[in-house]
Amino acid sequence: MSRQPLGWYVRRVRRMSPTELVWRTRDHGRRTAWAYQQVRPGQDAGIQVPVRKELTFPATLPPHAADAVPEEARKAVIATADAILAGRFEVLGVDRSDLKSPDWFRDPTTGRRSDPSAYTFKLNHRNEELVGNIKQVWELSRHHHLTQLAAAWYLTHDDTYAERVADHLNDWWRSNPFLSGVHWASGIEIGLRLISWTWIRRLLDDWPEVTDLFEHNELALRQLYWHQRYLAAFQSHGSSANNHVIAEAAGQLAGACAFPWFAQSDRWRADAAALLERELDANTFPSGVNRELASDYHRFVSELGLYAALEADLAGHPLSQRTWSLLTRTFDVAAAVVDETLRPPRQGDDDEGMVLVVDPPIVDNWNAYLALGAAVVGPAQWWPATTLTTVAVLAGSLVSGTQPDRPVERPDHFADAGVTILRSRTRVDAGPEIWCRADAGPHGFLSIAAHAHCDALSLEVRVGGVDVLADPGTYCYHGEEEWRNYFRSTIAHNTVEVAGAEQSLQGGPFLWLRGANGQVRRFDVDGDVVTWDAEHDGYRVGETPVTHRRTAVLEEGVLRVEDRLDGSADVRMAWHLGPDVTVALDGATGRLEWPSGSAVVELPAGLSWTAHSGCDDPLLGWYSPRFGRKVPITTLIGTGALGPDSVATSTFRFRS
């Protein structure tokens, strides 16, 4: 994919409201008018930053906070920092070895390098021929590797770590003056950098050279000012007011609270706080589930809100109790939906977006996220146990107390979001947990539902944390359109494709023109029997509209799934097996095996069943364990016809 075709722009505009069109027209005019303010690399900025007389960093860590960091966490931080010093760092699945002196504009996957002197608003960052894989380019400039180096200095006081931080920051600040290059193209990137810089300054507070790096450094002062001025002028609106606007507001609030050094700081802080509170409310269901219905974005937005709220508290301008209660609900949701190994659901897009990286990130596990929540808002009595991390210790040292009004029992059903967890109710010593996520909610958030997948009525099943029936994941955003489309498609999920059509209509890599909406008709827990019954309207279109209805019952180690249509149609039913699962298929019966267990599956006999693995034409039988990586798996496909009087029953009998 080299660039977005004209048709995409037409479709995108059609998903905007008149108000959003006005906003975007105004933004376009401002971007054109601001061209004269661009500062090119090597050019004298020619401005006097409106700095206040006294520059102090008001929110330091308490004395001896480092003493509470567990030894294993300390060792992990230092080991990662040592690898970074040696130039090694993994970025979105790509192992990089150029971190001693990185090129901030080069994409390591394509080798392409964007023009550092281009006016950012005239540089098409969606054009891979110009910029390479923009996710790779942007990710390093979130400066997560620098927060990890700063954490290593905080724990060891070895100046080698701090000096590398200073070298990289000064180089980045010098190479990326105002509005030059790709790193000014996205507000979310600018907001995340401000949060990283806040914690770098905090972690290095006792380093003798820290004020020379920040308070007495013209490069730093200009960048802090430019970043906040940009966010005050350019905000995501309308159909783009999802996690992007949260990141913009959170970064602005963190920057204005931690670095209240400019004439506009008070106004920036107040405006950002109001925007963040408003948009957190808009982006969150009353239950606490994020409205984008993408599990990893739930975590991302929750962490953005929490870190920004911490800075506001420390600055003496706390956010409302309503917002703290909302953030607490997001953590309670997370604690409720994880499996027994603390792995979260894999619903929707997942690009491994991080807010603050101090400990080495583990991308497929929410231990660190829940440990952070336990340290800051406190765990409800039913939360799973977590292992303490460095960032949880440090963030927790900045607050005191536990948020009130928590659920007394772990919730399994979030009706407003259509998210339901079916899990075995047997004794803890009776074998591994059977965990099943069932999806029957809205297609996504706002008119474009940017991070949604065609996953209505899909199931995701694990036994003891092992993927048995797997959600495919995400794999990529840019550059590989065919793969992007596959991983979002109906047939890539554990659901039913009707008449060869998609449940929801794709219009671009982050654009949906029509979305299937699900509805849970029944959720019931009766002793050891858990029942879920739902339907969706994605096929209520065309000449022969039909409704797909699915019932799942989990009882004593057996999952029974019944699929029905209220009309007649040709179908394909997909069951995607996890990467550790093998299958011996004999007609409509199969034996599934993985290292720690097995299952017998009885598939609908009225369909013709075949197994597919790692197929390229058409794409089928693929799983993305993390962003940027894909591996072949086995997918069972049943083809045939269903009518209003037929029931397609799939039965999985699990054995530990």
N, C-alpha and C positions, 0 to 999 in steps of 0.2 A: 504493500500500500504506500503510495508516494504522497498522496494528498486526498482530501475529501472531495468527491465529485460535486458538481453543481446541484445535483438532485438532493444530496444530503442537506445542503444549506436550505433548500426549499422546504424539505420535510422538517428541519429543525425550527425554522421560523413559524411553521404552522402549529407547532406545539407551544408557542409563546402566547401569552395573553396580551391584549393591547397595552396594559400598564407596563409589562415587561419590555415590549417593543420600544416604548418611550424611554425607559431606563437605559436600554442598550444603545439607543440612538444618542442619548446624552453622553453615555460612556465613550462611544465612538468619537464623538466630537471632542471630548476632553483628551482622549488619547492622541488625536491628531494635533490638538492645540499644545500639548505638552512636549512635542518633539523638540522644541527649542530648549527645553530643560535637560535634555539628554547630556550626560557627561561621558565622553569616550575614554577608553583606557589610555592612560598616560596624559590625559588632558587636565589642566588645572581646573578644579571644580568651580572656582570663581565665586563661591558663596560663603557667607558667614553664617554658620549654624547658630540659631538662637538658643544658646546654652545658658542655663541659670548659673548663678555665681558659685554656689557650693554643690559639688557633685559627690554624693555618697551613695553607697550601695546599701539599702536599708534592711535587707532580708537575708541575713546570714544564717548558717546552720548553728545550732546550739553547741557549746563546747563538749567535746568527747562523744559526739554522736557516732563517730566512726567506731568507737569501742563496741557498739551494739551490733555491728555487722558480723554475721556468722562467718567463721573461718573459711568454709567452703565457698561461700559467695565472694569473699575477699580474694581467694585464690583464682576464681574464675575471671573476675574483673582484671586482675593483673595479667593473667595469661593472655587474655584477649588484647589488652593494651600492648603487650610485648609483641604480639603478632602484627598489630597495626604499626608499631615502630619499625618492624622489619619490612613493612610495605604490603603486608597481606591483609585482605579484608574481603568478606563476601558481601556482594551487593545484589539483592534480588535474584539469588541463585547463581550469580556469576562470581567466580573466584578471581579477585583482582590481586595483582602483585606490584602495582604502581603507586602505592599509597605513601611512599616516602616523599614524592613530589608530584602530586596528581595534576592531571590536565582537567580542569573543571568543565571543559567544553567538549571533550571527546567521549563518544560512546564506545565502550570496549567491545560491544557485540557486533557492530557494523564497521568500526574503525572510522566512522564519519565524525567530523569536527565542525561545529557551528561557528559562525562568525561572532567573535566576542564584541565587535564594535557595532553590530547591527542595532538599529533602533528596535527595541523589544516588540513594539506594537506593529511593526512591519515585518517581523520575522515569523513565518508560519511554523510554529512549533509542532503542528500536526503533520508536517511534511518530512517524512523519514529521510528523503534524499538530501534534505538540508541539514537536519539536526541529528539524524540517527534515531535510536530508540530513546525517546525523551524521558521515559521513566528511569532508565539507567543514568542518564545525565543529571536529572534532578535529584535522584536519591542521595548521591554522595554529598550534594550541596545542602542537604538537611543537617549536615554536620553531626550525625550520630556517632561517627568514629571519634570526633573530638570530645563529645561528652564522655565517652568511655575512657579516653586518655586523661581527661580532667578528673574523672573518678579515681583512676589509678594514682594520680598525684595526690588526691585527697587522702587515700588510704596509705600511701607510702612516703609522701613528701620527697619522692625522687624527681628532681627537677628536669630530668630527661623528658618526662611525659609533658610537663607544662611548657617546656620550650618548643616541643613539636606542635602543641596546640597553638602557641603564639605564632609560629612560622606559618602554619596553614591558615589561620585566621587573617593575618596580615596579607598573605598572598591572595586569599579569596577577596578580601575587601579592596585590595588594589586592582584586582583583575575584573571586578564587577561593579564599576561605578554606576551611578543612577541611570536606569532605563537602558543600559547597554547589555545586549545578549539575552539568552534564553532564561536566565535565572530571575528575570523580572517579569516573566510572562504570566505567572500564576500566583494569585494571592495566597493559596494554600501553602505554597513553598515558602513564601515570605513570612507567613505566620509561624510556621514550624521552626524556621531559623531563629526567630526571636525567642522562642521557648528554649531552644538549644543554647543560645547565647546567655540567656538568663541563668541557666544551670551551670554553664561553664564558669561564669563570673562567680557564682555561689561556691562551687567546688574548689575554685582556685583562690578563695578569699584570703587565705593565710600565705599565699605565695608572695614573696617580696616584690615581684615584678607585675603583679596583677593590675595595679592602678596605671602603670605605664602601658599596659595592653588595652585597658578600657578607658578610664577617666581622663588620662592625659594623652590619649592617642587620637589625633585628628581623623584618621581613617575610621576608627571605631565610632566616634561621635557622629561622623557623617552617615555611616551606614545605619546606625540606630535611628537617626533622624529620618533618613530616606525611607527606611522600611516602614516606619510608623506613618509617615506622610503618605506613602503609597496606599497603605491599608485604609487610611481615612478617606482617600479619594476614590478608590476602586473596590467595590464590594460585589459579591455574587448576588444576583437577584432572581426572583421568579422561579423558573424551572431549574435553575442551577443553585438554588438556596438549600443545598443539602449539607453534607459534611464539609464542603468547601467554605461556606459562610461561617460555619462553626470554627474552623481552623483560623480563618481570617480574624474573627472576633477574639478568639482565645489568644492568638499571638499578639494582637494589638493590646489586649488587656494585660497580658503578662509583661510585655515590653514597657507599657506606660507605668505599671506599678513598680517593676524592678529597676527601671532606669528613668525616674521622674526628673529628668535633667533638662527638659526643653520647655520653652514658653507655652507650648500647646499641650503639655503632658496631662494636665488636669482634665482638659476637655477630651482628649483622646481616651483617657481612662474611663470617664463617665459614659461617653458614647459607646465604647466597646463593651462595657458592662451591660448597658441596656440592650445592645444588639445581641450579645451572647445569651442573656436570659430569655429574650424573646424567641430566638432561633432554637435554643435547646428545647423550649416548650413546643415549638412548631414541629421539630424533628423527632419527637418522642411520643409514643402512645401513652395513655394514662397508666398502663401497666408497667411502663418502664422500658419496653422494647423499642429499639430504634426503628423509625418508620421506613428506612431504606430496605429493611428486611434482608440485610446481608450481614451475617454474623460478625465478620471481622470489622465491619464499619460500626457495628454496635460498640465493640470494644474501643475503637479509635475515637469515636465521638465522646464516649464516656470519659476516656482519659483526657481528651482535650478540655472538657468542661472541668474536670477535677483539678488539673494543674493550673488552669486559669483562676479557678475559685481559690486555690491555695494562695496564689500571688495577691489576689484582692484582699484576702484575710490578713496576710502579712503586712500589706500596705495600710491597713486600718480602714479599708473601704469594702467590707465584706458584702458578698452577694446575699440575696434574700434567703430566708429559710426555705421558701418554696423551691428555689433552685437547688439548694443542698438536698432537699428531700427527693427531688427528681433525680439528681445524680446518685443518691443512695439506692433508689429503685433500679437504676441501670445495673448497679453491682449486684443487687439481689436477684435480678433476672439472670445475670451471668452465672451466679452460684447455683441457680436452679436448673439451668439447661445443660451444664456440662455432664459428661459421663463420669464413671468412677475413676478414670485416670486424669480427669480435669481437661479432657479434650472438648472443645466446643463444637457445636454444629458447623457444617460447611456450607450453609445456605448462602446463595448469591455470590457476588464478587468478593474476592479476597486478594489484595495486592500487598499484604503484610505491612500496611502503613503503621509506622511507629511515631509516637509523640516525643517521648524522652527515652533515650537508650543509655542506661548505665551498666546494667548487667548484660552478659551475652544473651541476645534474644533467642527464645525457643518459640518458633512461630506456630507450632501445631498444638500448643498447650497453654491454658489460661492460668497456670499457677501464679505467674508473676503479676498478672492483672488482678487476680483475686487477692493475692497477698497485699498489693497496693491498696485495694479497697478495704481489706481488713485493718490495715494500719491507719487509714485516714477516716473512714466512716464507721468502722467497726463491723465485725461479722455478726449476722443473725445467728441464733442458737443452732440452726440446722445447717449452716454452711459446711462444706467439706473442709477438711484440714488442708493447709497450704504450707509450703516451705518458704521461710523468710528470705527475702532478697535484699540486696544493697539499697535499691531505690525505695523499697517499702520502708526500710529502717529510716532513711533520710527524710522521705516525705512525711512519715509518721511523726518524726521528731519536731515537725513544724506546726502540728495541731495537737489538740487534746480533746478527749471526749468521744462519745459514740452517738451516731444519729439515732433518734427515737422512731417509734411507730413502724416497726418491722413486721413482716408476716410471721406468724407463730409456727407455720409449717411450710415446708418447701412446696411452692406451687409448680404444677406440671402443665397447666393449660393457661395460655394468654389469649383470651377470646378476641380482644381488639386487634391483635396482630395475626391471628390464625396460626400461632405456633403452639404445638402440643408435643410433649415428651411422654411416650409410653415406656415404662421400664418395669422390669420384673420386681415383684413384691415379696419374693421369698427371703428367707433368712440370709444374713451376710455370709454364713459359713456353708451355704447350700450351693455355691458355685459362682461363676462370674456373672456380673450384671448383664442383662439383656436391655439394651438402650435403643429406642426407636424415636427418631424425630419425624413428625408428620406435618406437612405443609398445606394449609388451606386458608390463606389470608389474601390481602390485596396483592396485586402484582408487584408493586414497588411504590416509590415516593415521588410525588409531583408528576407533572405531565410527561416527563421523559423517562421516569423510572430507571435512571442511569445504571444502577448496579444490580438490577433484577435479572433473573434467569427464567426460562420456561420450566418451572418446577412445581406447578400446581398439582397437588395431591401426591407429590413424590414422597418417598420414604427413605430414610437413612438409618441403617441398622448396624449396631456394633455389639459384640459380645466380649466382655472384659476389655473394652477399649479398642478392639480390633475391628477394622472396617470389614463387615460381611456384605452388606448391601451399601454401596458407596455412592456419595455425591461426587460428581466428577471434579469439582474444583474450578479454577479460573484459567490458569496457565499464562495468558497474555492479555494485554490491552491493545497495544499498537503493533503494527508492522506485519501481522500474520492474520489477515482478515478471515480466512477460511477456518483457522483454528479458533479464533475469537467467536465466530458464529457457532461452531460445533459445541464448544464448552457451555454455551448459553442455551442450546437447543433443547427441544422436548425429548428427542430420542437419547440425549446424553444423560437423562435423569431417570430415576426409577418410577416411571409413570406410564401413561398410555398415550400414544400418538394416534389420532383419528384421521382417517382419509388422507394420510400423507401430509397433513397440514401441521403447522406450529400452533400451540395453544395461544401464543402471543406473537404479534407481528413486529419483527425487528426493522428498524429504520437506519441504523448505524451502530458503531461500536458502543455508544452510550446513549442510544436513542431507541425508544419503543413507540410504535405508532398505535398499537392497541394492546391492552393487557388483560390476561385472564384473571378473574377475581374469584377466590375461593370462599367457601362458607362452611364452618363446622356445624353440622346438624346435631351432633350428639358427642359428648365426651363423658365417660362414666367410669368410675373405679368402684368395683364391688369385690372386696376382698382381694384375691390374687388375680382377678379378671379385669383387664383394662380394655375399654372399647372406645373406638374413635370412628365417627362416620361423617363424611364430608362430600362436597361436590364443588365443581367450578363451571364457569360460564364461557370458557375460552373457545368452545366449539358451537356456541349459540349464534353462529353466523353462516352465511351461504345459503344454498338452496335447500339443504337438509340439515338444519341445526339440531344438535344433540347436546345433552348434558352428561358429563362423565361424573359418576358417583363412585366413591371408594369407601369400603369399611375395613378397618383393621382391628383384630382382637388378639391381645397377648394374654396367654393363660398357661401357667405351669410349663414354661420353656417352649411353647408353641406359638408362632405368629401366623395367623390366618388372615389373608387379604382377599377381599371380594371386590371385583370391578364390574360395574354395570353401566350401560348406556340406555337412555330412554328412546332411542331410535336405532336404526340399523346402519352399520358402517364397517368398512374395512379398518383394521387396527394393527398397530405394532405395539407390543408390550415389552418393556425393557427392564431387566434386572442386571445391574452392574455389580460385579463382585469386586471386593477389595483386592488390593495388590498382593496380599498374603494368602489369598484364597484360590484353591484349585478346584476343578469340578470334573466329575465323570458323569456325562449326560447320556441318558438312555431314553430316547423318546421324550416323554413329559416328566421324567423322574431324574433327579440328579443327586449326587452325593458331593457335598461341599466339605473341604478340609482346609485347615490352617494350623499353624504350629501348636496352638493351645486348645483346639476344639474342632468340632465338626457339626454338620447338619445334613439332614435329608430334606430335599425340596420336592414337593409334588406340584407341578405346574398345570395350568389349565389344559386339559386334554383336547379341547376343541381348537386349539391353536397349534401351529407347526413350529417346533422349537429348534433353533440353531445357536451355536456358540461362535463368537467372534472375538479376536484379540489383535490389537495393534493394526487395524485395517486403515489403509490410506485412501481407498477409493471404493465406496465412500468412507469418510472418517467414522470409525466405530471401535469401541473397546480401548478407550484411553482414560487415564486418571492423572490429575495434576497434584502431586503431593505438596507442592508449594509453588509460589509464583515463579514463572520462568522455567519450570521443569515439568515434564510429562513422561509417564511410563505406560506400557501396555498392560491392560487388565483383560479379564474375560467378561464379556457381556453376553447374556442370554436374551435372545430376541424371539418373541412369539408372534407369528403373523397369522392372520385369518380374519374372520368376521364375528362381530357381536351384534346381537339384536336385543330388543326390549324385553324379551322373555328369557334371556340367557344370563348366567352369572359365571364370570371367569374367576376361579378360586385358585390362589397360590398359597401353599402351606409349607412353612419352614419349621422343622423340628430340630431344635438345637440340643447338642450334647456337649458337655464340658469334658 
